[in-house]
Amino acid sequence: MATDGELVLEGVVVTGDHRGRELGFPTANVELPAGTVLPPDGVYGGWFERSDGSCFVAAISVGTRPTYYREGGGRLLEAYLLDFDGDLYGERVRVGVGPLVRGQARFEDSEELTDQMRRDVEAVRAAAERG
């Protein structure tokens, strides 16, 4: 699934704080090996490959979640799989990080963040449909 110049990361899906699920966008928090180099903080389009080989278009967030953790939020990679519903905990996965949708931003509240997340997912879906 990787293309030239695309960053492909591998890790294990771990439990997060379940905020994405509460917002209507459940994400897979991917624990990466120590020393893994991540792209700059932001939201990206990309793909998510499960251990069984199935692959999904994904909206991928890299960053510190500044809306909820103004200081000291650890950097993480989390992926929202479009058109997926299921349990991924404990799976070893591959994530392809594609084009940047937007930089990381802090929002005033969960509603403002959720509105932006809808736009992000729409942008990722549109880009995937264009190929």
Buried (B, 14 or more C-beta within 10 A) or exposed (E): EEEEEEBBBEBBBEEBEEBBEEBEBBBBBBBBEEEEEBBEBBBBBBBBBBEEEEBBBBBBBBBBBBBEEEEEEEEBBBBBBBEBEEEBEEBEBBBBBBEEBEEBBEBEEBEEBBEBBEEBBEBBBEBBEEE
